[in-house]
Amino acid sequence: MIFYYNNLINKFYYEKKIKKPIVDKIIIHSGIAKYKNDKNYIKYIYDSINYISCQKPIYSKAKKSISNFKCKKGDISGIFVTLRKVKMWHFYHKLINIIIPNIKEFKGFKNNKIDRFGNLNFGIKDCTIIPDFFNEIKFGININIVVKNLKFYLEFYKLIKFPIF
């Protein structure tokens, strides 16, 4: 899988190797600030992200207290995992071929999901579309694909077979 995507990226011509676009990392994040007191919910989300990514997730904590959100400094506000190298390409392959086709009435992502640096950000509201996954509680995840050295991002994402229209 890794060699397949690397061969596709190498076909994307550049004069120098420094200018070659690189998919740097994929970040999977789920916000749990509403359920910060429910330990079973937090453990379920932690185990779910661990299962989805095949890597141990990290708790993200609040940096400062905000009284309007009833949030104290150090409270758990989310769970995330950063995938790089081999695990990143395995998850990307699973995302493209299994998870995204299971989304109902899906035609492709719009161009506004990509920022000016070429990073792609999108969310999945319900994780029941992930196969072989025991779904007791519905939750959503955000997925960020971070790319380096990218100017022509639409052509690049079409080259690595990401569904963008």
C-alpha positions in Angstrom: 0.0 0.0 0.0 2.7 2.4 1.0 4.6 1.8 -2.3 1.5 2.2 -4.3 0.8 5.7 -2.9 4.4 6.7 -3.0 4.6 5.8 -6.7 1.5 7.9 -7.4 3.1 10.8 -5.6 6.4 10.4 -7.5 4.5 10.7 -10.7 3.4 14.2 -9.6 6.4 15.9 -11.3 8.7 18.4 -9.6 12.1 19.5 -10.5 13.7 19.0 -7.0 13.0 16.4 -4.4 12.6 19.2 -1.8 9.4 20.4 -3.6 7.9 16.9 -3.7 4.5 16.9 -1.9 4.4 14.7 1.2 1.4 13.6 3.2 2.9 14.3 6.6 0.3 13.0 9.1 -3.4 12.2 9.7 -5.0 13.3 12.9 -8.2 11.7 14.3 -9.9 13.7 17.0 -13.1 13.4 19.0 -14.4 16.1 21.4 -15.8 14.9 24.7 -16.1 18.1 26.7 -19.9 17.6 27.2 -19.4 14.2 28.8 -16.3 15.0 30.9 -17.9 13.5 34.0 -19.0 10.2 32.4 -16.0 7.9 32.8 -17.7 5.0 30.9 -18.3 7.3 27.9 -14.7 8.6 27.9 -13.3 5.0 28.1 -15.6 3.9 25.3 -14.4 6.7 23.0 -10.8 6.0 24.0 -11.1 2.3 23.1 -13.0 3.2 19.9 -10.3 5.5 18.6 -7.7 3.0 19.6 -9.5 0.3 17.6 -10.1 2.6 14.6 -6.5 3.8 14.4 -4.5 0.8 15.8 -2.6 3.2 18.0 -2.9 4.5 21.5 -4.7 7.8 21.7 -3.9 10.9 23.9 -6.2 12.9 26.1 -6.2 16.6 25.2 -6.8 18.9 28.2 -8.0 22.4 28.6 -5.2 25.0 28.8 -7.2 27.6 30.8 -10.4 27.9 32.7 -13.5 29.3 30.9 -16.5 29.9 33.1 -19.0 30.2 30.3 -18.2 26.6 29.2 -18.0 25.3 32.8 -14.5 24.2 32.0 -11.6 24.1 34.4 -7.9 24.1 33.6 -6.7 20.5 33.1 -10.2 19.0 32.3 -10.3 16.5 29.5 -11.7 18.1 26.4 -10.9 15.6 23.7 -9.2 12.5 22.6 -6.9 12.4 19.6 -4.3 10.3 17.8 -1.7 11.3 15.2 -0.8 8.7 12.6 2.4 8.8 10.6 4.2 6.6 8.1 3.0 3.0 7.8 -0.1 3.3 10.0 -1.1 6.6 8.3 -1.1 4.9 4.9 -3.0 1.9 6.2 -5.7 4.2 7.7 -5.8 6.3 4.5 -6.4 3.2 2.4 -9.1 2.0 4.8 -10.6 5.5 4.7 -10.7 5.7 0.9 -11.9 2.2 0.2 -14.1 1.3 3.1 -15.2 4.1 5.3 -16.1 6.9 2.8 -18.1 4.6 0.4 -20.3 3.6 3.4 -21.4 7.2 3.9 -25.0 7.5 2.7 -25.7 9.7 -0.4 -22.0 10.7 -0.6 -20.9 12.3 -3.8 -17.5 13.8 -2.8 -16.0 16.5 -0.6 -16.2 20.1 -1.6 -13.2 22.3 -2.2 -13.9 24.4 0.9 -12.8 21.4 3.1 -9.2 22.3 2.0 -7.4 25.2 3.6 -4.9 27.5 1.8 -1.9 25.2 2.7 -3.5 22.1 1.2 -4.6 20.4 4.5 -7.9 18.6 4.3 -10.3 18.7 7.3 -13.6 16.9 7.5 -15.8 15.3 10.1 -17.8 12.1 10.4 -20.9 12.6 12.5 -21.6 8.9 13.2 -19.0 6.2 13.5 -21.4 3.4 12.7 -20.2 3.5 9.1 -16.9 1.9 10.2 -17.1 -1.8 9.6 -16.3 -4.5 12.2 -16.9 -2.1 15.0 -19.2 -2.8 17.9 -21.3 0.4 18.1 -23.0 1.0 21.5 -22.8 4.7 21.6 -22.9 7.1 18.6 -20.1 9.7 18.5 -18.4 11.8 15.8 -14.8 12.2 14.8 -12.8 14.8 13.0 -10.1 13.8 10.5 -7.3 16.1 9.4 -4.9 15.2 6.6 -1.8 17.4 6.8 0.3 17.8 3.6 3.7 19.5 3.2 5.0 21.3 0.1 1.8 21.6 -1.8 0.7 24.3 -4.3 -1.6 22.4 -6.6 -3.6 20.6 -4.0 -6.7 19.7 -6.1 -4.6 17.8 -8.6 -2.7 16.1 -5.8 -5.8 14.9 -4.0 -7.3 13.6 -7.2 -4.0 11.8 -7.9 -4.0 9.9 -4.6 -7.7 9.1 -5.3 -9.4 11.2 -2.6 -13.0 11.9 -3.6 -13.1 15.7 -4.2 -15.3 17.5 -6.7 
